[in-house]
Amino acid sequence: MSLIARVSRRYQVVIPKEIRKALGIKEGDRVVFEIEGDEIRIRKLRNFLELEGSLKGKPLSPKEVRNRVEEEIAKDAL
């Protein structure tokens, strides 16, 4: 999906409604800006609490928890 938005005098951009709806972006959500070459990628930052329940099953060590969280973040980045 590609849509066009205008940059305001204060360098602000409104995320088009179709994109907000498709990604479930609501007021107060945070987004991440990433630069790739001459492109800007904007993605919704997942709330850590959204990961609740994704580690159910067995007790994990702190290192295992960190690894699982990093895996979830990497999935979100794709």
PDB file of N, CA, C and O in Angstrom, chain B, residues numbered from 101:
ATOM      1  N   MET B 101       0.857  -1.175   0.000  1.00  0.00           N
ATOM      2  CA  MET B 101       0.000   0.000   0.000  1.00  0.00           C
ATOM      3  C   MET B 101       0.897   1.231   0.000  1.00  0.00           C
ATOM      4  O   MET B 101       1.804   1.332   0.826  1.00  0.00           O
ATOM      5  N   SER B 102       0.667   2.132  -0.881  1.00  0.00           N
ATOM      6  CA  SER B 102       1.410   3.388  -0.940  1.00  0.00           C
ATOM      7  C   SER B 102       0.421   4.546  -0.949  1.00  0.00           C
ATOM      8  O   SER B 102      -0.500   4.582  -1.765  1.00  0.00           O
ATOM      9  N   LEU B 103       0.619   5.482  -0.043  1.00  0.00           N
ATOM     10  CA  LEU B 103      -0.211   6.676   0.036  1.00  0.00           C
ATOM     11  C   LEU B 103       0.698   7.881   0.188  1.00  0.00           C
ATOM     12  O   LEU B 103       1.842   7.752   0.625  1.00  0.00           O
ATOM     13  N   ILE B 104       0.200   9.029  -0.166  1.00  0.00           N
ATOM     14  CA  ILE B 104       0.989  10.257  -0.109  1.00  0.00           C
ATOM     15  C   ILE B 104       0.474  11.142   1.017  1.00  0.00           C
ATOM     16  O   ILE B 104      -0.734  11.297   1.200  1.00  0.00           O
ATOM     17  N   ALA B 105       1.405  11.718   1.768  1.00  0.00           N
ATOM     18  CA  ALA B 105       1.068  12.678   2.815  1.00  0.00           C
ATOM     19  C   ALA B 105       1.963  13.903   2.631  1.00  0.00           C
ATOM     20  O   ALA B 105       3.063  13.798   2.090  1.00  0.00           O
ATOM     21  N   ARG B 106       1.497  15.038   3.073  1.00  0.00           N
ATOM     22  CA  ARG B 106       2.245  16.287   2.924  1.00  0.00           C
ATOM     23  C   ARG B 106       2.976  16.612   4.231  1.00  0.00           C
ATOM     24  O   ARG B 106       2.442  16.394   5.319  1.00  0.00           O
ATOM     25  N   VAL B 107       4.185  17.127   4.115  1.00  0.00           N
ATOM     26  CA  VAL B 107       4.966  17.576   5.269  1.00  0.00           C
ATOM     27  C   VAL B 107       4.551  19.012   5.566  1.00  0.00           C
ATOM     28  O   VAL B 107       4.576  19.867   4.681  1.00  0.00           O
ATOM     29  N   SER B 108       4.170  19.274   6.814  1.00  0.00           N
ATOM     30  CA  SER B 108       3.726  20.617   7.191  1.00  0.00           C
ATOM     31  C   SER B 108       4.917  21.548   7.384  1.00  0.00           C
ATOM     32  O   SER B 108       6.071  21.122   7.333  1.00  0.00           O
ATOM     33  N   ARG B 109       4.618  22.819   7.605  1.00  0.00           N
ATOM     34  CA  ARG B 109       5.647  23.826   7.845  1.00  0.00           C
ATOM     35  C   ARG B 109       6.503  23.457   9.056  1.00  0.00           C
ATOM     36  O   ARG B 109       7.672  23.835   9.135  1.00  0.00           O
ATOM     37  N   ARG B 110       5.916  22.719   9.997  1.00  0.00           N
ATOM     38  CA  ARG B 110       6.640  22.303  11.203  1.00  0.00           C
ATOM     39  C   ARG B 110       7.199  20.889  11.046  1.00  0.00           C
ATOM     40  O   ARG B 110       7.547  20.244  12.035  1.00  0.00           O
ATOM     41  N   TYR B 111       7.283  20.413   9.816  1.00  0.00           N
ATOM     42  CA  TYR B 111       7.839  19.088   9.472  1.00  0.00           C
ATOM     43  C   TYR B 111       7.047  17.937  10.084  1.00  0.00           C
ATOM     44  O   TYR B 111       7.615  16.903  10.437  1.00  0.00           O
ATOM     45  N   GLN B 112       5.751  18.118  10.208  1.00  0.00           N
ATOM     46  CA  GLN B 112       4.881  17.070  10.720  1.00  0.00           C
ATOM     47  C   GLN B 112       4.182  16.385   9.561  1.00  0.00           C
ATOM     48  O   GLN B 112       3.893  17.003   8.536  1.00  0.00           O
ATOM     49  N   VAL B 113       3.912  15.085   9.743  1.00  0.00           N
ATOM     50  CA  VAL B 113       3.218  14.294   8.731  1.00  0.00           C
ATOM     51  C   VAL B 113       2.091  13.539   9.421  1.00  0.00           C
ATOM     52  O   VAL B 113       2.297  12.952  10.482  1.00  0.00           O
ATOM     53  N   VAL B 114       0.905  13.549   8.829  1.00  0.00           N
ATOM     54  CA  VAL B 114      -0.219  12.783   9.354  1.00  0.00           C
ATOM     55  C   VAL B 114      -0.200  11.413   8.692  1.00  0.00           C
ATOM     56  O   VAL B 114      -0.135  11.311   7.467  1.00  0.00           O
ATOM     57  N   ILE B 115      -0.258  10.358   9.504  1.00  0.00           N
ATOM     58  CA  ILE B 115      -0.318   9.000   8.958  1.00  0.00           C
ATOM     59  C   ILE B 115      -1.716   8.809   8.385  1.00  0.00           C
ATOM     60  O   ILE B 115      -2.701   8.966   9.107  1.00  0.00           O
ATOM     61  N   PRO B 116      -1.823   8.472   7.098  1.00  0.00           N
ATOM     62  CA  PRO B 116      -3.146   8.322   6.485  1.00  0.00           C
ATOM     63  C   PRO B 116      -4.014   7.293   7.210  1.00  0.00           C
ATOM     64  O   PRO B 116      -3.519   6.298   7.740  1.00  0.00           O
ATOM     65  N   LYS B 117      -5.314   7.558   7.220  1.00  0.00           N
ATOM     66  CA  LYS B 117      -6.279   6.727   7.935  1.00  0.00           C
ATOM     67  C   LYS B 117      -6.171   5.255   7.537  1.00  0.00           C
ATOM     68  O   LYS B 117      -6.232   4.374   8.395  1.00  0.00           O
ATOM     69  N   GLU B 118      -6.013   4.987   6.242  1.00  0.00           N
ATOM     70  CA  GLU B 118      -5.947   3.602   5.776  1.00  0.00           C
ATOM     71  C   GLU B 118      -4.771   2.859   6.401  1.00  0.00           C
ATOM     72  O   GLU B 118      -4.883   1.683   6.747  1.00  0.00           O
ATOM     73  N   ILE B 119      -3.651   3.548   6.542  1.00  0.00           N
ATOM     74  CA  ILE B 119      -2.461   2.920   7.128  1.00  0.00           C
ATOM     75  C   ILE B 119      -2.643   2.751   8.629  1.00  0.00           C
ATOM     76  O   ILE B 119      -2.293   1.709   9.183  1.00  0.00           O
ATOM     77  N   ARG B 120      -3.193   3.775   9.296  1.00  0.00           N
ATOM     78  CA  ARG B 120      -3.456   3.652  10.740  1.00  0.00           C
ATOM     79  C   ARG B 120      -4.363   2.473  11.009  1.00  0.00           C
ATOM     80  O   ARG B 120      -4.134   1.703  11.942  1.00  0.00           O
ATOM     81  N   LYS B 121      -5.389   2.331  10.196  1.00  0.00           N
ATOM     82  CA  LYS B 121      -6.344   1.240  10.384  1.00  0.00           C
ATOM     83  C   LYS B 121      -5.692  -0.123  10.116  1.00  0.00           C
ATOM     84  O   LYS B 121      -5.894  -1.069  10.878  1.00  0.00           O
ATOM     85  N   ALA B 122      -4.914  -0.220   9.041  1.00  0.00           N
ATOM     86  CA  ALA B 122      -4.271  -1.491   8.682  1.00  0.00           C
ATOM     87  C   ALA B 122      -3.283  -1.950   9.754  1.00  0.00           C
ATOM     88  O   ALA B 122      -3.141  -3.148   9.998  1.00  0.00           O
ATOM     89  N   LEU B 123      -2.599  -0.996  10.396  1.00  0.00           N
ATOM     90  CA  LEU B 123      -1.597  -1.347  11.409  1.00  0.00           C
ATOM     91  C   LEU B 123      -2.123  -1.258  12.837  1.00  0.00           C
ATOM     92  O   LEU B 123      -1.416  -1.590  13.788  1.00  0.00           O
ATOM     93  N   GLY B 124      -3.361  -0.810  12.979  1.00  0.00           N
ATOM     94  CA  GLY B 124      -3.936  -0.701  14.320  1.00  0.00           C
ATOM     95  C   GLY B 124      -3.283   0.400  15.144  1.00  0.00           C
ATOM     96  O   GLY B 124      -3.161   0.277  16.362  1.00  0.00           O
ATOM     97  N   ILE B 125      -2.865   1.471  14.486  1.00  0.00           N
ATOM     98  CA  ILE B 125      -2.217   2.579  15.193  1.00  0.00           C
ATOM     99  C   ILE B 125      -3.289   3.488  15.781  1.00  0.00           C
ATOM    100  O   ILE B 125      -4.195   3.951  15.089  1.00  0.00           O
ATOM    101  N   LYS B 126      -3.152   3.729  17.092  1.00  0.00           N
ATOM    102  CA  LYS B 126      -4.103   4.582  17.789  1.00  0.00           C
ATOM    103  C   LYS B 126      -3.371   5.756  18.431  1.00  0.00           C
ATOM    104  O   LYS B 126      -2.146   5.739  18.554  1.00  0.00           O
ATOM    105  N   GLU B 127      -4.117   6.764  18.834  1.00  0.00           N
ATOM    106  CA  GLU B 127      -3.532   7.912  19.516  1.00  0.00           C
ATOM    107  C   GLU B 127      -2.719   7.435  20.713  1.00  0.00           C
ATOM    108  O   GLU B 127      -3.181   6.603  21.495  1.00  0.00           O
ATOM    109  N   GLY B 128      -1.530   7.954  20.850  1.00  0.00           N
ATOM    110  CA  GLY B 128      -0.664   7.578  21.965  1.00  0.00           C
ATOM    111  C   GLY B 128       0.302   6.449  21.633  1.00  0.00           C
ATOM    112  O   GLY B 128       1.277   6.241  22.354  1.00  0.00           O
ATOM    113  N   ASP B 129       0.044   5.711  20.540  1.00  0.00           N
ATOM    114  CA  ASP B 129       0.976   4.664  20.130  1.00  0.00           C
ATOM    115  C   ASP B 129       2.290   5.307  19.707  1.00  0.00           C
ATOM    116  O   ASP B 129       2.338   6.481  19.339  1.00  0.00           O
ATOM    117  N   ARG B 130       3.338   4.523  19.766  1.00  0.00           N
ATOM    118  CA  ARG B 130       4.650   5.016  19.351  1.00  0.00           C
ATOM    119  C   ARG B 130       5.031   4.350  18.043  1.00  0.00           C
ATOM    120  O   ARG B 130       4.693   3.192  17.800  1.00  0.00           O
ATOM    121  N   VAL B 131       5.742   5.096  17.201  1.00  0.00           N
ATOM    122  CA  VAL B 131       6.233   4.555  15.941  1.00  0.00           C
ATOM    123  C   VAL B 131       7.745   4.725  15.890  1.00  0.00           C
ATOM    124  O   VAL B 131       8.311   5.599  16.545  1.00  0.00           O
ATOM    125  N   VAL B 132       8.383   3.876  15.101  1.00  0.00           N
ATOM    126  CA  VAL B 132       9.826   3.900  14.936  1.00  0.00           C
ATOM    127  C   VAL B 132      10.129   4.372  13.518  1.00  0.00           C
ATOM    128  O   VAL B 132       9.515   3.902  12.561  1.00  0.00           O
ATOM    129  N   PHE B 133      11.074   5.300  13.382  1.00  0.00           N
ATOM    130  CA  PHE B 133      11.535   5.757  12.079  1.00  0.00           C
ATOM    131  C   PHE B 133      12.873   5.098  11.800  1.00  0.00           C
ATOM    132  O   PHE B 133      13.787   5.165  12.622  1.00  0.00           O
ATOM    133  N   GLU B 134      12.993   4.462  10.643  1.00  0.00           N
ATOM    134  CA  GLU B 134      14.241   3.818  10.239  1.00  0.00           C
ATOM    135  C   GLU B 134      14.629   4.334   8.862  1.00  0.00           C
ATOM    136  O   GLU B 134      13.781   4.496   7.985  1.00  0.00           O
ATOM    137  N   ILE B 135      15.904   4.588   8.686  1.00  0.00           N
ATOM    138  CA  ILE B 135      16.409   5.052   7.392  1.00  0.00           C
ATOM    139  C   ILE B 135      17.089   3.883   6.706  1.00  0.00           C
ATOM    140  O   ILE B 135      17.945   3.221   7.294  1.00  0.00           O
ATOM    141  N   GLU B 136      16.708   3.630   5.463  1.00  0.00           N
ATOM    142  CA  GLU B 136      17.339   2.606   4.636  1.00  0.00           C
ATOM    143  C   GLU B 136      17.668   3.253   3.297  1.00  0.00           C
ATOM    144  O   GLU B 136      16.792   3.450   2.454  1.00  0.00           O
ATOM    145  N   GLY B 137      18.953   3.580   3.114  1.00  0.00           N
ATOM    146  CA  GLY B 137      19.340   4.279   1.892  1.00  0.00           C
ATOM    147  C   GLY B 137      18.674   5.637   1.849  1.00  0.00           C
ATOM    148  O   GLY B 137      18.861   6.457   2.748  1.00  0.00           O
ATOM    149  N   ASP B 138      17.884   5.879   0.790  1.00  0.00           N
ATOM    150  CA  ASP B 138      17.179   7.157   0.680  1.00  0.00           C
ATOM    151  C   ASP B 138      15.701   7.013   1.039  1.00  0.00           C
ATOM    152  O   ASP B 138      14.877   7.840   0.649  1.00  0.00           O
ATOM    153  N   GLU B 139      15.372   5.960   1.783  1.00  0.00           N
ATOM    154  CA  GLU B 139      13.983   5.717   2.178  1.00  0.00           C
ATOM    155  C   GLU B 139      13.818   5.817   3.686  1.00  0.00           C
ATOM    156  O   GLU B 139      14.755   5.569   4.445  1.00  0.00           O
ATOM    157  N   ILE B 140      12.619   6.182   4.108  1.00  0.00           N
ATOM    158  CA  ILE B 140      12.257   6.197   5.522  1.00  0.00           C
ATOM    159  C   ILE B 140      11.212   5.119   5.724  1.00  0.00           C
ATOM    160  O   ILE B 140      10.224   5.060   4.992  1.00  0.00           O
ATOM    161  N   ARG B 141      11.421   4.285   6.693  1.00  0.00           N
ATOM    162  CA  ARG B 141      10.436   3.260   7.053  1.00  0.00           C
ATOM    163  C   ARG B 141       9.865   3.652   8.410  1.00  0.00           C
ATOM    164  O   ARG B 141      10.610   3.956   9.341  1.00  0.00           O
ATOM    165  N   ILE B 142       8.547   3.642   8.514  1.00  0.00           N
ATOM    166  CA  ILE B 142       7.866   3.923   9.775  1.00  0.00           C
ATOM    167  C   ILE B 142       7.114   2.661  10.153  1.00  0.00           C
ATOM    168  O   ILE B 142       6.365   2.110   9.346  1.00  0.00           O
ATOM    169  N   ARG B 143       7.315   2.203  11.384  1.00  0.00           N
ATOM    170  CA  ARG B 143       6.585   1.019  11.836  1.00  0.00           C
ATOM    171  C   ARG B 143       6.075   1.249  13.243  1.00  0.00           C
ATOM    172  O   ARG B 143       6.647   2.023  14.010  1.00  0.00           O
ATOM    173  N   LYS B 144       5.005   0.574  13.566  1.00  0.00           N
ATOM    174  CA  LYS B 144       4.423   0.673  14.897  1.00  0.00           C
ATOM    175  C   LYS B 144       5.348  -0.026  15.884  1.00  0.00           C
ATOM    176  O   LYS B 144       5.812  -1.138  15.630  1.00  0.00           O
ATOM    177  N   LEU B 145       5.612   0.627  17.004  1.00  0.00           N
ATOM    178  CA  LEU B 145       6.406   0.036  18.057  1.00  0.00           C
ATOM    179  C   LEU B 145       5.476  -0.799  18.919  1.00  0.00           C
ATOM    180  O   LEU B 145       4.514  -0.293  19.496  1.00  0.00           O
ATOM    181  N   ARG B 146       5.778  -2.074  18.993  1.00  0.00           N
ATOM    182  CA  ARG B 146       4.936  -2.960  19.798  1.00  0.00           C
ATOM    183  C   ARG B 146       5.194  -2.702  21.268  1.00  0.00           C
ATOM    184  O   ARG B 146       6.335  -2.517  21.691  1.00  0.00           O
ATOM    185  N   ASN B 147       4.136  -2.693  22.027  1.00  0.00           N
ATOM    186  CA  ASN B 147       4.208  -2.531  23.466  1.00  0.00           C
ATOM    187  C   ASN B 147       4.690  -3.841  24.070  1.00  0.00           C
ATOM    188  O   ASN B 147       4.190  -4.909  23.719  1.00  0.00           O
ATOM    189  N   PHE B 148       5.645  -3.766  24.962  1.00  0.00           N
ATOM    190  CA  PHE B 148       6.184  -4.970  25.595  1.00  0.00           C
ATOM    191  C   PHE B 148       5.076  -5.823  26.201  1.00  0.00           C
ATOM    192  O   PHE B 148       5.172  -7.051  26.204  1.00  0.00           O
ATOM    193  N   LEU B 149       4.022  -5.186  26.715  1.00  0.00           N
ATOM    194  CA  LEU B 149       2.932  -5.934  27.337  1.00  0.00           C
ATOM    195  C   LEU B 149       2.147  -6.760  26.327  1.00  0.00           C
ATOM    196  O   LEU B 149       1.466  -7.710  26.714  1.00  0.00           O
ATOM    197  N   GLU B 150       2.225  -6.417  25.033  1.00  0.00           N
ATOM    198  CA  GLU B 150       1.554  -7.207  24.006  1.00  0.00           C
ATOM    199  C   GLU B 150       2.178  -8.598  23.888  1.00  0.00           C
ATOM    200  O   GLU B 150       1.561  -9.517  23.350  1.00  0.00           O
ATOM    201  N   LEU B 151       3.394  -8.746  24.390  1.00  0.00           N
ATOM    202  CA  LEU B 151       4.079 -10.030  24.326  1.00  0.00           C
ATOM    203  C   LEU B 151       3.620 -10.976  25.436  1.00  0.00           C
ATOM    204  O   LEU B 151       4.012 -12.142  25.466  1.00  0.00           O
ATOM    205  N   GLU B 152       2.780 -10.463  26.356  1.00  0.00           N
ATOM    206  CA  GLU B 152       2.318 -11.276  27.467  1.00  0.00           C
ATOM    207  C   GLU B 152       1.678 -12.556  26.941  1.00  0.00           C
ATOM    208  O   GLU B 152       0.856 -12.522  26.026  1.00  0.00           O
ATOM    209  N   GLY B 153       2.061 -13.670  27.525  1.00  0.00           N
ATOM    210  CA  GLY B 153       1.511 -14.955  27.125  1.00  0.00           C
ATOM    211  C   GLY B 153       2.311 -15.644  26.044  1.00  0.00           C
ATOM    212  O   GLY B 153       2.111 -16.836  25.810  1.00  0.00           O
ATOM    213  N   SER B 154       3.205 -14.947  25.380  1.00  0.00           N
ATOM    214  CA  SER B 154       3.975 -15.566  24.301  1.00  0.00           C
ATOM    215  C   SER B 154       5.090 -16.452  24.839  1.00  0.00           C
ATOM    216  O   SER B 154       5.715 -17.188  24.076  1.00  0.00           O
ATOM    217  N   LEU B 155       5.345 -16.392  26.134  1.00  0.00           N
ATOM    218  CA  LEU B 155       6.410 -17.208  26.727  1.00  0.00           C
ATOM    219  C   LEU B 155       5.850 -18.269  27.669  1.00  0.00           C
ATOM    220  O   LEU B 155       6.592 -18.813  28.487  1.00  0.00           O
ATOM    221  N   LYS B 156       4.563 -18.573  27.571  1.00  0.00           N
ATOM    222  CA  LYS B 156       3.953 -19.565  28.452  1.00  0.00           C
ATOM    223  C   LYS B 156       4.510 -20.949  28.169  1.00  0.00           C
ATOM    224  O   LYS B 156       4.972 -21.235  27.064  1.00  0.00           O
ATOM    225  N   GLY B 157       4.462 -21.784  29.160  1.00  0.00           N
ATOM    226  CA  GLY B 157       4.855 -23.170  28.967  1.00  0.00           C
ATOM    227  C   GLY B 157       5.807 -23.653  30.026  1.00  0.00           C
ATOM    228  O   GLY B 157       5.485 -24.584  30.764  1.00  0.00           O
ATOM    229  N   LYS B 158       6.965 -23.051  30.124  1.00  0.00           N
ATOM    230  CA  LYS B 158       7.948 -23.493  31.113  1.00  0.00           C
ATOM    231  C   LYS B 158       8.686 -22.276  31.657  1.00  0.00           C
ATOM    232  O   LYS B 158       8.805 -21.255  30.980  1.00  0.00           O
ATOM    233  N   PRO B 159       9.178 -22.395  32.881  1.00  0.00           N
ATOM    234  CA  PRO B 159       9.963 -21.290  33.436  1.00  0.00           C
ATOM    235  C   PRO B 159      11.239 -21.091  32.620  1.00  0.00           C
ATOM    236  O   PRO B 159      11.891 -22.061  32.234  1.00  0.00           O
ATOM    237  N   LEU B 160      11.589 -19.844  32.363  1.00  0.00           N
ATOM    238  CA  LEU B 160      12.776 -19.538  31.579  1.00  0.00           C
ATOM    239  C   LEU B 160      13.762 -18.736  32.410  1.00  0.00           C
ATOM    240  O   LEU B 160      13.378 -17.985  33.306  1.00  0.00           O
ATOM    241  N   SER B 161      15.024 -18.908  32.102  1.00  0.00           N
ATOM    242  CA  SER B 161      16.055 -18.102  32.750  1.00  0.00           C
ATOM    243  C   SER B 161      15.978 -16.687  32.191  1.00  0.00           C
ATOM    244  O   SER B 161      15.412 -16.480  31.117  1.00  0.00           O
ATOM    245  N   PRO B 162      16.539 -15.707  32.903  1.00  0.00           N
ATOM    246  CA  PRO B 162      16.544 -14.340  32.366  1.00  0.00           C
ATOM    247  C   PRO B 162      17.176 -14.260  30.974  1.00  0.00           C
ATOM    248  O   PRO B 162      16.707 -13.501  30.124  1.00  0.00           O
ATOM    249  N   LYS B 163      18.233 -15.036  30.738  1.00  0.00           N
ATOM    250  CA  LYS B 163      18.872 -15.030  29.422  1.00  0.00           C
ATOM    251  C   LYS B 163      17.921 -15.559  28.350  1.00  0.00           C
ATOM    252  O   LYS B 163      17.857 -15.014  27.248  1.00  0.00           O
ATOM    253  N   GLU B 164      17.175 -16.631  28.677  1.00  0.00           N
ATOM    254  CA  GLU B 164      16.216 -17.184  27.718  1.00  0.00           C
ATOM    255  C   GLU B 164      15.083 -16.189  27.444  1.00  0.00           C
ATOM    256  O   GLU B 164      14.630 -16.055  26.307  1.00  0.00           O
ATOM    257  N   VAL B 165      14.635 -15.505  28.477  1.00  0.00           N
ATOM    258  CA  VAL B 165      13.582 -14.494  28.299  1.00  0.00           C
ATOM    259  C   VAL B 165      14.085 -13.400  27.371  1.00  0.00           C
ATOM    260  O   VAL B 165      13.386 -13.006  26.437  1.00  0.00           O
ATOM    261  N   ARG B 166      15.312 -12.899  27.625  1.00  0.00           N
ATOM    262  CA  ARG B 166      15.891 -11.848  26.785  1.00  0.00           C
ATOM    263  C   ARG B 166      15.979 -12.314  25.337  1.00  0.00           C
ATOM    264  O   ARG B 166      15.649 -11.558  24.424  1.00  0.00           O
ATOM    265  N   ASN B 167      16.423 -13.557  25.117  1.00  0.00           N
ATOM    266  CA  ASN B 167      16.532 -14.092  23.752  1.00  0.00           C
ATOM    267  C   ASN B 167      15.165 -14.159  23.082  1.00  0.00           C
ATOM    268  O   ASN B 167      15.031 -13.797  21.913  1.00  0.00           O
ATOM    269  N   ARG B 168      14.154 -14.616  23.807  1.00  0.00           N
ATOM    270  CA  ARG B 168      12.806 -14.699  23.232  1.00  0.00           C
ATOM    271  C   ARG B 168      12.260 -13.319  22.893  1.00  0.00           C
ATOM    272  O   ARG B 168      11.643 -13.126  21.845  1.00  0.00           O
ATOM    273  N   VAL B 169      12.492 -12.358  23.789  1.00  0.00           N
ATOM    274  CA  VAL B 169      12.017 -10.992  23.537  1.00  0.00           C
ATOM    275  C   VAL B 169      12.715 -10.423  22.303  1.00  0.00           C
ATOM    276  O   VAL B 169      12.073  -9.796  21.460  1.00  0.00           O
ATOM    277  N   GLU B 170      14.025 -10.638  22.195  1.00  0.00           N
ATOM    278  CA  GLU B 170      14.764 -10.154  21.024  1.00  0.00           C
ATOM    279  C   GLU B 170      14.244 -10.800  19.743  1.00  0.00           C
ATOM    280  O   GLU B 170      14.179 -10.144  18.704  1.00  0.00           O
ATOM    281  N   GLU B 171      13.873 -12.079  19.805  1.00  0.00           N
ATOM    282  CA  GLU B 171      13.299 -12.761  18.636  1.00  0.00           C
ATOM    283  C   GLU B 171      11.979 -12.115  18.234  1.00  0.00           C
ATOM    284  O   GLU B 171      11.727 -11.906  17.048  1.00  0.00           O
ATOM    285  N   GLU B 172      11.131 -11.796  19.218  1.00  0.00           N
ATOM    286  CA  GLU B 172       9.837 -11.162  18.930  1.00  0.00           C
ATOM    287  C   GLU B 172      10.047  -9.774  18.318  1.00  0.00           C
ATOM    288  O   GLU B 172       9.349  -9.388  17.381  1.00  0.00           O
ATOM    289  N   ILE B 173      11.001  -9.044  18.851  1.00  0.00           N
ATOM    290  CA  ILE B 173      11.285  -7.704  18.304  1.00  0.00           C
ATOM    291  C   ILE B 173      11.788  -7.826  16.874  1.00  0.00           C
ATOM    292  O   ILE B 173      11.400  -7.039  16.010  1.00  0.00           O
ATOM    293  N   ALA B 174      12.648  -8.805  16.618  1.00  0.00           N
ATOM    294  CA  ALA B 174      13.170  -9.006  15.262  1.00  0.00           C
ATOM    295  C   ALA B 174      12.039  -9.361  14.296  1.00  0.00           C
ATOM    296  O   ALA B 174      12.029  -8.888  13.160  1.00  0.00           O
ATOM    297  N   LYS B 175      11.087 -10.188  14.735  1.00  0.00           N
ATOM    298  CA  LYS B 175       9.934 -10.535  13.890  1.00  0.00           C
ATOM    299  C   LYS B 175       9.149  -9.287  13.530  1.00  0.00           C
ATOM    300  O   LYS B 175       8.704  -9.126  12.394  1.00  0.00           O
ATOM    301  N   ASP B 176       8.981  -8.398  14.514  1.00  0.00           N
ATOM    302  CA  ASP B 176       8.220  -7.170  14.301  1.00  0.00           C
ATOM    303  C   ASP B 176       8.925  -6.243  13.323  1.00  0.00           C
ATOM    304  O   ASP B 176       8.277  -5.457  12.632  1.00  0.00           O
ATOM    305  N   ALA B 177      10.240  -6.331  13.263  1.00  0.00           N
ATOM    306  CA  ALA B 177      11.006  -5.450  12.380  1.00  0.00           C
ATOM    307  C   ALA B 177      10.897  -5.856  10.913  1.00  0.00           C
ATOM    308  O   ALA B 177      11.201  -5.057  10.027  1.00  0.00           O
ATOM    309  N   LEU B 178      10.472  -7.077  10.652  1.00  0.00           N
ATOM    310  CA  LEU B 178      10.385  -7.551   9.255  1.00  0.00           C
ATOM    311  C   LEU B 178       9.200  -7.026   8.539  1.00  0.00           C
ATOM    312  O   LEU B 178       8.999  -7.338   7.365  1.00  0.00           O
TER     313      LEU B 178
END
